Amino acid sequence: MQKLFAHAGNYKYLTIASWILSAVSALIALLPFYDIWRIMQEVVLAAPDYSKAQNLSGLGWSAVGFALLSMIIYICALLCSHIAAFHVQANMRSTLMRHILTLPMGFMDSEGSGKIRKIVNESTAATETYLAHQMPDKAGAMATPVGLLVLLVAFDWKLGLLSLVPVVLAFLIMGAMTGQRMKDKMTEYQNALEEMSSEAVEYVRGIPVVKTFGQSVFSFKRFQTSIKNYEKWTISYTKDLRMPMVLYTTIINAVFSVLIATAFFFTASDAYLLNLLFYIIITPIITVTLNKIMFASENQMIVADALERIDGIL
């Protein structure tokens, strides 16, 4: 973040504001679920004489109001983050291009124009995506568990702890997908992609020679080798993530099944069933939150790699 803020100037305060607004939005987004549970409570307790349920309309509009308020605040957060992210991206590209203009021509020949173009365009674009989308989502994803812990413990601490067991397992699996080993794999993948992009530019420039002498793509050994390397690292990266991702997706979507399975071991009183309904309603938020954290962690590795490549030019 220090490297990104160095290119942000005063717009870094908009980035910080986007984090705060996103966190507030995430906390407010939990309130409609409480209102929905209150509606279900009114209906269950009033059965079979449903005319006793008097507050359904008020609770329904309250849920709608909190949902709209959360959306408006989140839109404001995205506006702040996008304005700051676009300025960071523009400043980074301007700095890179001004520096490249001062370099000798031999630098372009040794590094390859395709590689330089990829760093200038795609590496700076990665920082824009991270600041504009991933960072606000990460801030909201970090605030959501705080609100969830309060709600989970407030109703039934036993069910609350049970619903958090899959979360702990998901975090352990996430660590396997975002550790140092996967960071090295990401670097190798980006290197292969960068090399292939550079050689592709050189190949396109040599097309007139290919047409003149009737050669094929296989005459460009370096281009062919770069394609093979990209295939190798892409398949390796995908295979390494396949099983952890399957387990992670299964676990985070199975929170409610754990709650239902344990329901058979507790007394099926009205209060317990109402609490169980609340946990079943709120568990999808856990899934969404964990997905946001996972994608933010992945993009953090991509941005760290992009900044290292930008520093390599500067």
PALOGU-677368 format. One record per residue: x, z, y of N, C-alpha, C, CB in turn; residue in three letters. Coordinates in steps of 0.02 Angstrom, whole numbers, plus 50000, padded with zeros to 5 digits. Each point is the difference from the previous one (the first is absolute). Glycine has a CB too. Layout:
! residues N
XZYXZYXZYXZYALA;...
This chain:
! residues 314
500415000049940499595000050060500435000050063499105006049937MET;501494997250060500444999950059500224993050017500395011549971GLN;499764984449977500204993150012499424995950029500835000949906LYS;498575000450069499424996350025499845002250071499564998849883LEU;500475007750130499855002450068500524997650051499465010149949PHE;501154988350028500504997550046499804993350030500875005949934ALA;498704990450031499754993650025499315000650031500674994349912HIS;499045011750086499315000850023499955001850074499715003549886ALA;500804999850141499965002350069499455005250008500424988950040GLY;499205010550014499465004850012499404998949954500375000650118ASN;499634993749847499444998649954500025004449938499994988250042TYR;500565015649949500035004549943499465005450006501234997849989LYS;498575003750073499485005150009499324997549974500625004650100TYR;499284988849904499394997149971500015000649924499914992050096LEU;500695007249875500065000849928499835007249979500884991049998THR;499395013850039499855007149985499255001450009501175003350036ILE;498544993850017499285000950012499594997149942500204999650124ALA;500034994849848499644996949944500015004649939500294988650042SER;500265015049948500045004749944499495005750009501224997249983TRP;498755005550078499555005650014499274997849992500845004950079ILE;499004989349949499314997449996499804998649928500124995150115LEU;500355002149846499864998549930499885006449961500694989750008SER;499695015550005499915006449966499325003050017501245001950001ALA;498584997950063499355002650021499434996149967500505003750110VAL;499584989749888499504995749968499925001749927500274990950081SER;500295010449884499975001649929499645006649987501074993749984ALA;499035011150060499665006549991499254999350014501065006050033LEU;498764990350019499294999050015499654996149945500265000350123ILE;500124995249844499704995849947499795004249939500714990550038ALA;499525015649957499805004349945499325003250011501205002349978LEU;498604998350085499385003550015499384996549973500555004250102LEU;499404989149898499414996949970499905001849927500144990850079PRO;500405010449884499935001949930499675006949993501014993149971PHE;499165011350076499685006650000499254999350016501095005350036TYR;498744990350011499294998950016499634997049941500314998450120ASP;500024997049844499684997149941499875005349947500564989050024ILE;499935015549968499905005449952499435004650022501224999549970TRP;498735001850095499455004150025499324996749986500765004450090ARG;499214989049916499384996449984499835001049926500234991450090ILE;500285007849867499875000949928499805007249985500824991049974MET;499475013850061499825007049991499275001250019501195003350023GLN;498604993850034499305000850022499534997349947500364999150120GLU;499814995049853499554996849951499985004049935500254988850050VAL;500335013449925500035003649936499645006750006501094994449972VAL;499015009250082499705006650007499254999550014501095004350042LEU;498694990149986499284999350016499604997449940500324997950118ALA;500034999449832499644997149943499585005449964500924991349985ALA;498485007249992499684993350003499594998750063499975000449876PRO;499985004550167499614999250062500484997550055499185009449966ASP;500914984050037500494997150045499795000450074500344992449908TYR;499045009550104499785000750070500355005850035498904995249967SER;501415009449994500365005550029500674997950030499455007549918LYS;500794986750063500644997550028499874997250069500454997349884ALA;499685006550168499824998350068500574996950041499185009349994GLN;501444991849984500574998050042500344993549979500175012050022ASN;499504984149936500324994049973500164995050055499405001749893LEU;500144997150152500114995150053500575002150046498794996949995SER;501215009550025500525002450044500694999649969499175007550052GLY;500874994449884500644999749965500234992849990499715010749943LEU;499814984850044500184992949992500294997150064499094998949915GLY;500585002450142500264997450063500665003450019498824997750037TRP;501265008549944500645003450012500564996649962499395010850018SER;500484987349919500504996549960500184993250032499575005749897ALA;499914990750125500124993650033500405000950064498934995649951VAL;500905009450088500355001250063500735001749990498935003950048GLY;501235000449904500705001749986500384993949973499665011949977PHE;500014984149982500334994049974500174995150056499395001549891ALA;500134997450155500134995550056500545002850046498824996049994LEU;501165010550018500515003150043500704999249968499155008250043LEU;500894992849892500644999149965500254992850006499685009149920SER;499874986050074500194993050006500254998450070499164997149912MET;500495005450138500204998650070500695002850015498795000150035ILE;501335006149943500655003250012500554996249962499445011250016ILE;500414986549923500504996349961500154993250033499605005749895TYR;499894991150133500124993750036500465001250060498864995649963ILE;501025009950073500455001750056500715001249976499035005150061CYS;501044998149881500675001149971500344993349985499615011049951ALA;500014984350020500294993549984500184996150062499344999849895LEU;500255000850158500174996650063500675002550027498774998650025LEU;501325007949975500635002950024500594997849956499375009950045CYS;500544990449890500554998349954500184992650004499655009349924SER;499854986350084500144992950003500364998150065498994997949930HIS;500805005050126500344998650063500735002049996498925001750063ILE;501215004249911500695002349993500394995849950499635011650029ALA;500064986749914500354996249948500194993050024499365006449914ALA;500194990350123500154993350026500585000250049498814996749984PHE;501235008550057500555000550047500665001449963499215004250088HIS;500774999949860500605001249960500244993649968499635011849979VAL;499914984549991500184993749967500294995050050499105001949915GLN;500584997550143500244995250051500695002150026498814997550033ALA;501285008949979500655002450025500554999049948499415008350072ASN;500444992849865500504999149948500194992649994499555009949938MET;499974985750065500154992849996500404997750061498964998349933ARG;500865004150125500374998250061500725002449996498945000450067SER;501155005849910500685002849993500414996049950499565011350029THR;500134987049914500354996149950500204993250026499375006149911LEU;500174990450121500144993250023500535000050056498834996649970MET;501145008350074500515000450053500695001349969499145004350081ARG;500874999849866500645001449967500254993949962499685012049992HIS;499874984549974500194994149961500304994650045499105002649916ILE;500634996850144500264994950047500725001450020498854998350043LEU;501375007849951500695001750018500494999349942499545007850085THR;500194991049854500434999649941500324993049994499295008649943LEU;501304990950027500304993449989499614995949949501125004950027PRO;498974988549975499634995649956500175001249927499974991550090MET;500645010949897500205001349931499585005449967501144996650031GLY;498575007850008499575005349971499394996949967500405008150088PHE;499304987049945499414996749971500184996249937499504999250114MET;501104997649886500204996249941500145004649941500494991350075ASP;499805014649938500185004549945499385003749973501135001450051SER;498425000549993499415003749978499424995549978500345009050078GLU;499614985249952499444995549985499435001050048500345000149880GLY;499404994450148499475000650049499355002649969500524990650064SER;499375007849872499395002549967499995007549994499954989449937GLY;500635013650049500055007349995499875003250068500814998849905LYS;499504998350147499915002850067499274999350022501194997150029ILE;498504997249957499304999050018499555005049966500224987950017ARG;499915013449918499595004849963500065007050031500154993249895LYS;500465008850124500095006750029499645000550066501115001049943ILE;498974993850100499695000150066499245000149995500994993950047VAL;498735002149908499274999449996499695005349955500134987950019ASN;500095012549918499665004149951500195007450005499964990149926GLU;500675011450088500205007150005499675003350060501094997349945SER;498874999250111499665002950058499255000449988500904995550075THR;498824999649888499285000349984499855005949956499934987650011ALA;500535014349945499905005849956499945006550041500634994249909ALA;499765006350144499955005950043499335000250037501265000050014THR;498494994250005499354999750035499445002449954500424990450070GLU;499595007249867499485002149952500045007549987500044988749947THR;500565013850048500105007249986499745004350057501004997249930TYR;499185001050132499795004050058499264999250015501154998950046LEU;498594995049947499314998750020499495002649950500424989950060ALA;499755009949875499515001849949500205005949957499684988249999HIS;500935011449973500205005049951500095007050029500544990949937GLN;499775009550122500125006650029499355003650020501094995750041MET;498435001049992499365003550013499655002049935499894993550106PRO;500125002149844499695001749936500355005949967499664988049986ASP;501015012250021500375005549970499835006650035500924992149969LYS;499015007750097499825006050037499315002549979500704996250097ALA;498824999149896499345001949977500015002549928499514991650078GLY;500915005349881500045002049930500315007049993500104988049967ALA;500325013950080500305006749998499525005350027501134994950014MET;498435003050032499525004750027499415001249952500324996350115ALA;499514998549848499425000549954500085005549949499824987950016THR;500765012849950500075005549951499905006950029500774992849938PRO;499415008050126499905006650032499265001550004501064998650067VAL;498554996649958499275001050002499705000749931499984993650106GLY;500285002449846499745000449932500135006849969500174987849988LEU;500425015050025500165006649971499515005350025501214996749993LEU;498625002850071499525004850028499324999249966500624999850111VAL;499164994049882499354998749970500005001749925499794991050085LEU;500755007249881500035001149928499995007449983500624989349988LEU;499745014750051500045007149987499365003650023501254999550011VAL;498434997850041499415003350029499415000049952500404996550113ALA;499554998649843499414999549957500125003649934499714989050053PHE;500775008749908500145003149936500744999049986498824998049956ASP;501575007350047500734999249996500224997649931500135009050085TRP;499484992549863500184997649934499944992449996499615010849950LYS;499834986650074499924992850001500504996750048498785001449973LEU;501365002150082500494997350047500684999249970499365005350090GLY;500864999749872500664999549968500004994649946500195012250023LEU;499264987249940499964994849949500044993150030499315007649930LEU;500374991450127500014993450032500694998350028498795001450027SER;501635003849984500674998850026500514998749946499715007250096LEU;500124994349841500474998849945500194992549995499515009949938VAL;500014985550062500194992949999500404997950061498984997849934PRO;500915005550122500384998450061500745001649990498985002250070VAL;501165003649900500695001949986500334994949953499715012250017VAL;499934985949930500274995149954500134993350034499405005849907LEU;500144992350138500084993650036500615000150045498764998449997ALA;501375007350035500595000650042500644999549959499355007150080PHE;500664995849860500584999549957500144992849980499775011649958LEU;499704984750026500084993049982500214995950061499145001349909ILE;500595000450149500184996550061500745000850015498855001950044MET;501435004049940500715001050011500424995349958499765011950025GLY;499994986349916500374995349957499984992950030499725007049900ALA;499774991650140499944993350029500334999450069498944998749938MET;501255006950091500284999850068500675003550005498854999550044THR;501475002049899500645003550001500584995450016499535007949918GLY;501084994850075500604996250017500094993949955500525010650039GLN;499294990149897500064994449954499574994150022500245008049907ARG;499144993450112499564994650022500214997450068499055005049934MET;501264999250107500264997750064500564994949989499705011050053LYS;500734990449898500544995249983499704993549974500785009649974ASP;498694991049985499674993949975499704995950057499755006149892LYS;499964997550157499724996650057500544996350039499095008750007MET;501494994450001500564996850035500224993749963500375011150045THR;499694989449889500204994149960499494994450006500605007649920GLU;498764994350079499474995050007500034996650069499285006849922TYR;500824997150131500044997250067500624995750008499385009850044GLN;501184992149924500604995950002499894993249968500705010449998ASN;498974989749943499854993749965499544995650042500155005849890ALA;499344997250141499544996350042500364997050061499065007449962LEU;501394996550067500374997850058500464994249982499955011550047GLU;500394989049896500454994749978499614993649985500785008749952GLU;498654991950016499604994149984499754996750064499675005149891MET;500124998950158499774997250064500564996350035499185009350010SER;501424993549989500574996750033500174993449966500455011250033SER;499574988949900500184993949964499444994750005500695006949921GLU;498694995350086499454995250007500074996150065499255007549934ALA;500954996050120500114996550064500554994949993499635010250063VAL;500924991649904500554995349991499784994149957500825009450011GLU;498764991849940499754994649958499574995150039500035007749902TYR;499524995050140499574995750041500434995750046499085008549996VAL;501454994450031500444996150043500354994449962500175010150071ARG;499934991049864500354995049960499554995049966500875008349984GLY;498474991950031499544995349967500184992750013499115008750011ILE;501094989350051500204993050010500554997749952499685001350120PRO;500805003249866500534998349953499724999349930500845006050072VAL;498694998549910499704999749933499644993449990499875012450001VAL;499754985550050499624993749995500484994049997499045005250062LYS;501484995249977500464994350004500354998849933500175002350122THR;500065003149846500394999349939499605001549937500995003150066PHE;498364997849941499575000949941500145006249960499924988049997GLY;500275017450037500155006349966499365004249993501194999750044GLN;498855005549917499445004649990500185006950027499624993649899SER;499895011050097500125006850024500565003449961498805000750035VAL;501304997149902500505003249958500714998550023499204999449906PHE;500884995650139500664998750027500205005350050499824987849982SER;499695016150042500145005550046500075006449959499374994250096PHE;501215006949878500115005549953499865006850033500864993049941LYS;499335007750121499895006450033499265001550009501104998750059ARG;498524996149958499285000850008499675001849934500014991950095PHE;500205004549852499735001449934500175007049977500094987949973GLN;500535014250040500215006749981499615005450037501144995549975THR;498745003350090499625004950040499285000749974500714997250100SER;499004997249878499325000349972500005004149935499734988850051ILE;500775010249907500055003849938500105007450013500484989949944LYS;499925011750106500115007150017499365003250026501204997550026ASN;498434998750015499375002750026499515001249943500184993950109TYR;499785001449844499575000949942500205006249960499824987649995GLU;500835013349997500255005749961499805006650031500964993049962LYS;499165007950103499875006350032499255001250010501104999150058TRP;498524995649953499285000850007499685002549936500004990950086THR;500185006049858499725002049935500235007149983499994988049962ILE;500645013650051500265006749986499645005250042501124995149972SER;498785003650091499665004750045499285001149979500744996450094TYR;498934998149886499305000449979499935004049935499784989050055THR;500665009849897499975003649936500135007450009500374989749942LYS;500105012050102500155007150011499415003750032501204997050013ASP;498404999550026499435003250033499354999649960500544997250108LEU;499464998849840499374998749964499705006349970500424988749975ARG;499965014849983499725005949967499875005850049500614996549897MET;499855005150149499835005350048499384998550041501215002750006PRO;498704990950013499424998250041499355000649960500734992350067MET;499295005949869499415000649957499815007449993500324989549937VAL;500185014850049499875007149993499755003150065500895000649912LEU;499434997450143499805002650066499284998250016501194999150039TYR;498634994549952499324997850015499495003449956500464989050035THR;499715012049901499545003349953499895007350021500394992449908THR;500145011050109499955007250016499605001250064501105001949942ILE;499054994350111499675001450064499264998049998501094998250057ILE;498724997549896499304998249995499635004049947500314988650037ASN;500035016349933499695003949946499895007350020500544992449918ALA;499495009050148499915007050021499305002549982500814998150094VAL;498694997749919499315002149987499885001249926499624993750101PHE;500725002449856499905000849927500275006749977500084987749985SER;500465014850047500265006649983499495005350018501184996050020VAL;498495003250037499505004950022499405000049953500384998550119LEU;499404995549862499424999649955500165003049932499624989750061ILE;500995009049914500205002649935500015007750000500674989649980ALA;499575013250074500045007450004499325003150013501164999050042THR;498354997049980499345002850014499675002949938499874991750092ALA;500325005849849499715002549938500245007049983499924988349960PHE;500615013950072500285006649984499785005450049500984994249950PHE;498615003950100499775004850049499245000749995500984997350076PHE;498775008049952499275001150001499674994850045500175012349980THR;499344984349995499674994650038499475002950046500224992049906ALA;499985012250141499535002750049499904994950056500365011949972SER;499114989450068499874995350055500584999950050498765002149986ASP;501525003750028500555000350048500614996249974499595011150041ALA;500544989749893500584996549971499894992550001500245009949927TYR;499154987950055499864992849999500054997050070499255001749900LEU;500535002050151500054997650069500734999350021498905005450027LEU;501504999649955500724999550015500324994249963500035012450019ASN;499774986749918500274994449962499824993350032499925006949896LEU;499474992450128499804993950035500424998850061498845001549958LEU;501315003950079500424999250060500694997449981499375009350056PHE;500934993449893500674997949980500004992849975500285011849972TYR;499204986349992499954993149977499934995250059499485003949892ILE;500164998250160499924995850059500654999450039498805003450007ILE;501585002049998500585000250044500624997149966499525009950056ILE;500504989749877500614997749966500214992850017499695007749910THR;499854987650106500254993450021500465000250061498954995349954PRO;500955009750089500455000750057500725001449977499045004250070ILE;501024999649876500675001449973500334993649977499635011549964ILE;499984984150003500274993649977500244995750058499235000549903THR;500354998950149500184996050058500625002850034498804996850017VAL;501235009949989500575003250034500654998849963499225008750044THR;500764992149890500614999049960500234992750003499665009349925LEU;499874986050076500194992950006500344998650067499054997049925ASN;500695006050128500314999150066500715002850001498875000650053LYS;501225005349917500675002949998500484995749959499495011450012ILE;500264985949933500434995949957500224993750037499415004449899MET;500124992050132500174993850035500445001450061498934994949960PHE;500965010850073500435001850056500715001449977499015004750059ALA;501064998549883500675001449973500354993549980499605011149959SER;500024984250012500304993649982500234996250062499274999549898GLU;500305000450153500194996450061500575003550037498834995950009ASN;501235010649982500565003550031500664997549970499275010150020GLN;500754988649914500604997349969500144993050027499785006849897MET;499694989250112500094993150025500275000150071499074996149927ILE;500665008450115500235000450070500725002650003498815002050038VAL;501355002949921500705002549999500484994449982499595011549968ALA;500224984449983500434994349981500034994950056499705001849879ASP;499744997050155499994995150055500455002350058498834996749967ALA;501155009850048500425002550055500744999649983499075007750033LEU;501104993349904500694999249979500244992850009499855009549919GLU;499724985750066500194992950008500054998250074499434997349892ARG;500135005550149500044998750072500655002950029498745000150008ILE;501435006049969500635003150022500604996049978499455011249996ASP;500484985249947500554995949976500174994350046499675003049886GLY;499824994550150500124994750049500265002950066499094993149947ILE;500605012450074500195003050064500685003349995498795001850028LEU;
